[in-house]
Amino acid sequence: MSKTTLAIIAGISAATGAAATAAIFSSRSERRVPATVSSDTPTSTSTSAPVPSYPRPLKDISPPVNPNGLFQYGFPGPVNDLHPTLSTTSVFDRRTRNPAWVAEHITPASLSANNADRKHSYFVEDGAIPTIFRAKLDDYRRSGYDRGHQVPAADAKWSQDALDQTFLLSNMCPQVGDGFNRDYWAHLEDFCRRLTNNYPSVRIVTGPLYLPKRDPEDGKWKVSYEIIGNPPNVSVPTHFYKVVFAEDGKTGGNVSLGAFVLPNAPIANDKPLTDFEVPVEAVERASGLQFASKLPLQRRRKLCQEVHCSIIAREYAERQRNLMGQAPGKKLLGEDR
């Protein structure tokens, strides 16, 4: 990974107190095979044995065992529950009882429609997830965490059914309330909506991360997170990411990419959004996912070079009155900020 990438990650760590971000994305020295050195000493070929090739073709091997016989009893997994709804497409992680990722699509038209009312929507368990693996309403009760939308309800007011589906627990993760879910995270969601004033089509992928931090006692990096519920059932992410695809609306046109990683913790509203900007590859490495493998490099643009990546801190009531808000002002590539 480049020095620029490492500097960005380190900056996020310093800004949030999460030095783990730098460690998980840091470059590791690759083990290299020593180069072959020629020798003047002649090598005898008459007595050398042939070097076998590995792996050998399966047709040349007749194993006395059949590990695949296990499948007669069922496939262990992991199973990724792909779950499309009117307003979201997601994959559910049965181990953590959280989504691995949730995708949405917003446009100026979808956000300007107002055909639904949040007061008619209720948090519900997702019946599409097997009972033993799903998050339950009781898991969140008295947990101290919000049921944090990954795709916000405000992005789906074009239909009451679409709005209702954002309240499925498969679209939720435990999030810190004051200072995060009800504040900085909501401001980031507002920033994404305001992008539709500059771009005719915006796609967003959101999900949780479980990043390590250094143990102050032994100095080792460890992953540690809370699990809520009684019995313990739903994992509490340490961080959350958003990957943004801002499309210019042209067939085969340019796509402005942006990625942000935020700690699941209170964040001051005066903290610049760019403090949390990371390369898309950093999110891929941390999550094990791939977001733009089919997007050619020549079509990619950097979102925060196209627009001012910044939040507007608003009180909750004001955000509800004006969902789209003021556009994040465009800037020319290479222009001084």
Secondary structure, DSSP 8 states (H G I E B T S, - for coil): --HHHHHHHHHHHHHHT-THHHHHHS-------------SS----SS------SS--GGG---S--GGGGGGG------EEEEE-SS-EEEEETTTTEEEEEEEEE-HHHHH-----GGG---B--TTS-TTTS--HHHHTTSS-EEEESS-GGGGTT-HHHHHHTTBGGGEEEE-IIIIITTHHHHHHHHHHHGGGT-SEEEEEEEEE---EE-TTT--EE----EETTTT-EE--SEEEEEEEEE-SSTT--EEEEEEEEESS---TTS-GGGGB--HHHHHHHHT--S-TTS-GGGEEEHHHHB--------HHHHHH-SS-S---B--TT---
